[in-house]
């Protein structure tokens, strides 16, 4: 067998709407808006530079029911670049692709092969003796075990199984699409399993390799750290190396800022600035650092901070802009501080105690909880699935979880903090 390299990628989510950008302007915001395209374009460039034998896209190329053909035309343009370099591409459609109109209607260049959705399909590359097996999703909620009916390996070929799967819920909370087990994949007799759907890259088994490529570009704060595809080298039918290709252009990070020692609001702003400065010093220079600031610690400023959400965010963004337009961008500021006792006076304390008694009683009131469920339930049901996964606010998270006792409790925490801040 000849030696060759191939790229395994997936969960690209081209033109996925990134959260927190509404009304934001400037070079950093624009860079985030175009991040999924730029990351994929850079991956295509690396494929051409490395002269890979082929590329595998293991699902979720698109991001839902897109009706703007510019997204698909961008993909066709990138495939045209690979065609000019004689690089074939094998695409499997995942759950998000199954929602897309573009997926079904655009004509792709002849170097692109798409796995069918009616049954497993095998593509063979005689030149490098490779057989690729896969089946696309016909509908988004595909819960059948697709891998169970994949064909046996082709003798004398390097066999790759391409599958979009949650693998029985491994690596965190994901919809259990195309469920199967690692043992089932290992025992299939293939040399490499190119998996996608789980956005955290991981090598779950070696020889044969069972690999989640992870997503190519982080899109929100729950997708922190480096993102990549894999460049794999095969010699004489054996996988010799697996190397991450980091083409992401935006890196997401959470920056914890301890404010327990801060005596004044201005001290908190100074601490935020210092932490942003330190984080960008540690970051790789060519990538934009997109951050969520989380304030922590017990502080007498808790109420004031809780009531100053907009100002905190504006101050944090001003601090990031002071470093340069495309160095850091602040997505949000989350207040995870705890209140320190600041009230004085028996009357004030007695009133606050009475409020807490009422709130405690309210958390156990079933009629009030039913009323909240009715009024909030319809709003929560309209939230997109991804939006429900990316929530900083404890009150909203409690509502999403349908924990209406916690909703009352969180509302009480906020009210206590505002009252305490107002009495200082």
PyMOL commands that set and color helices and strands:
alter all, ss='L'
color gray80, all
select helices_A, chain A and resi 27-33+35-50+69-84+95-98+101-105+146-149+167-169+182-186+265-282+302-306+309-321+346-363+366-381+385-389+394-400+404-423
alter helices_A, ss='H'
color red, helices_A
select strands_A, chain A and resi 4-9+54-57+88-91+112-114+121-125+130-134+158-164+192-196+202-205+209-212+229-235+238-245+250-258+288-296+298-299+328-335+338-339
alter strands_A, ss='S'
color yellow, strands_A
deselect
rebuild
show_as cartoon
